[in-house]
Amino acid sequence: MIVNNIGYVWFYVGYALIMVVLALLSALFASIGYKKAKLKIIYILLKEGLEMNQIRNVAIIAHVDHGKTTLVGRLLKYTNTVDIPDNADIAVMDSNPIEHERGITILAKTTSIKYNGDTINIVDTPGHADFGGEVERIMNMVDGCVLVVDAFDGVMPQTRFVLKTALEYKLKIVVVINKVDRPMADIEKTEDEILNLFMELGTMAPILDTIIEEIPSPNVDTTAPFQFQPSMLDYNDYIGRIAISLIVCSSAHVHKASVLNVS
């Protein structure tokens, strides 16, 4: 009996040491950054003869029950990665008994599919708010996210959380509006809600950057005599009439205005 007890003790000590080592490795990967955390994936892919430009690492994010896991199952079936009968449960990623019982994803899971010579590594994430930590934990493993939104429910609280988290990691976002065949689905309303959500989360910088990069500066001859042709008129109780237009030639300076008499 003493020998058996000692055996149990060593078993639990060994198990505890393994858990500590795994925790330290997770913390190490999180601290040294995204590239080192993907060394194992890169090794496997290079072993298969793939170039880095043939690899995509994405996470599927959404509010609970908006169809993340079903979408992953359909992708697996479409690419013939997994043989799923037509009448079978498509949520093949949910392997935990509690997940089957409750019908939701609790733990993040990974899979890989091949499409047109490229390899797409997919992380399926939980949508329930109670398991949001799983979403935050895997963001440094991917280069982009697929945001799934139910066409009937629209943007929900967890939609905001997962998108905000992905944007904080500066990830590329692909939006998928799901369940468009549901009765009362409103695709246009859902599109507006998604756009408003992006704006609320402060993603206007790309628009402003594009304006600066793509729109040319005014073509004005600053050495020519002053030319100004009003295109818009306004009125202010304190200033009076206001003429608004582009200065075609010459230039003007703020706080250096002169009086212009118009007859």
Secondary structure, DSSP 8 states (H G I E B T S, - for coil): -HHHHHHHHHHHHHHHHHHHHHHHHHHHHHHH-HHHHTHHHHHHHHHTT--GGGEEEEEEEESTTSSHHHHHHHHHHHTTSS---TTS-S-TT--SHHHHHHTS--S-EEEEEEETTEEEEEEE---SGGGHHHHHHHGGG-SEEEEEEETTT-S-HHHHHHHHHHHHTT-EEEEEEE-TTSTT--HHHHHHHHHHHHHHTT--HHHHHHHHHHS-----BTTS--EE---EEEEETTTEEEEE--EEES---TT--------
